[in-house]
Amino acid sequence: MTSKTILVTGVAGFLGSNLADRLLQDGHKVIGIDNLSMGHMSNLKTASEHDHFEFIEGDVTNESVFSAITKDADILVHLAAFKIPRYGKAIDTLKINYHGTENALEFARQRNIKCVLASTSDVYGKNPDVPFSEIHSNSVIGSSTTPRWAYAVSKLFDEHLALAYQDAYGFPVTLLRFFGSYGPNQALSWWGGPPPVFINSVLNDDVIPIHGDGQQTRSFTYVSDTIDGIAAAIYKDEANGEILNIGSQEEVTILELAKRVKAVSKTPGELKYELVPYASFSKSNYEDVMRRVPDVTHSKKILGVSAQVSLDDGLAKTIEWQIKAMEERGFEKKGS
Ligand SMILES: NC(=O)c1ccc[n+]([C@@H]2O[C@H](COP(=O)([O-])OP(=O)(O)OC[C@H]3O[C@@H](n4cnc5c(N)ncnc54)[C@H](O)[C@@H]3O)[C@@H](O)[C@H]2O)c1
């Protein structure tokens, strides 16, 4: 692809910062937006040293952040969002994921440019039939009285809104359903999912907190694989109008993840963990998803890439990064 100018929202976050580095490396110009609510400028250390990177501190729910951009942009990648309201804050999830996405789509409409949007594996909800297919699987969402479903519903709304914009205004959109990505620049709290929390516990010889009985499964995806998927979705016209799963098919239980983190860390002593009942951290009937694995047949066909990094290899690289990151910024409470 010839050099493009790519606008990335949520650029100081985990995926945004890794994507910015990749796009700059591939010879593109990147304009990044982030309000730094969950992201860190330290994630943008490499990008900031690049002449072709520009950072705008701003809130995507504020339309003027987009209208103030005078430069041409060829593609918009909208990653800024608020994730699962595990500890409350469903209002942030719903408002940011609605208003932010509407503003992003309006920008893409006005410029008539492709928009790649972050969705999530959570939209499959508690559908018991794995692996989840973008084409055949239904979204099975729990009661509206359980706030955690606000995230899945907000992303499903975003998907519908994006496809409706494409239909009404004729510019292409691509929707990416990410499955549990982890790796360098991940949030060092529950915001980054179980991997950073388990790594932190193991490195400090603490007890790993495991929600429920630990038998729920996930397919953790090393960040370089996730970024390969996003980059292919940006570059390939075949991805236009598609919904695509981006994730590893290596399914592990959460208890197995704890064991693997302990083994890969090569720290002395036995694995220490405790089972934490959902009721102890959520006032509102927290419902977990019991199995989560993608079917990647469709995305592999469209994008020509699929996850390659094994969980053990990915954990080894992540632990190496996290040791240094924890020295620099400590373990965080942000979005705990
Ligand atoms: N990481 C994963 O495994 C995963 C899984 C499923 C879906 N996703 C989706 O991918 C996207 C990126 O996720 P991530 O893991 O990098 O999350 P992240 O929280 O690390 O990054 C999101 C970034 O958006 C910024 N942001 C939040 N609200 C904003 C606002 N109103 N205005 C401007 N910036 C704002 C945050 O400061 C943060 O830097 C999100 O849309 C998320 O829902 C990620």
The ligand as an ORCA input file, in Angstrom:
! r2SCAN-3c Opt
* xyz 0 1
  N      -7.500     -5.608     24.117
  C      -8.403     -6.530     23.845
  O      -8.167     -7.716     24.025
  C      -9.748     -6.155     23.294
  C     -10.736     -7.145     23.213
  C     -11.962     -6.800     22.682
  C     -12.191     -5.519     22.222
  N     -11.216     -4.562     22.333
  C     -11.519     -3.213     21.847
  O     -10.360     -2.692     21.205
  C     -10.250     -1.298     21.467
  C      -8.893     -0.997     22.082
  O      -8.763     -1.746     23.281
  P      -7.479     -1.657     24.204
  O      -7.310     -2.985     24.836
  O      -6.376     -1.042     23.476
  O      -8.035     -0.677     25.320
  P      -7.296      0.496     26.108
  O      -8.200      0.895     27.211
  O      -5.893      0.118     26.419
  O      -7.254      1.630     24.991
  C      -8.342      2.471     24.742
  C      -7.815      3.891     24.678
  O      -8.919      4.758     24.424
  C      -8.764      5.906     25.230
  N     -10.089      6.488     25.445
  C     -11.108      5.996     26.205
  N     -12.156      6.826     26.158
  C     -11.789      7.860     25.351
  C     -12.446      9.031     24.927
  N     -13.692      9.317     25.325
  N     -11.784      9.880     24.104
  C     -10.508      9.620     23.690
  N      -9.838      8.509     24.076
  C     -10.484      7.649     24.895
  C      -8.116      5.436     26.511
  O      -7.421      6.486     27.179
  C      -7.174      4.356     25.987
  O      -5.899      4.884     25.715
  C     -11.430     -0.920     22.340
  O     -12.459     -0.457     21.489
  C     -11.852     -2.240     22.966
  O     -13.210     -2.248     23.289
  C      -9.993     -4.853     22.867
*
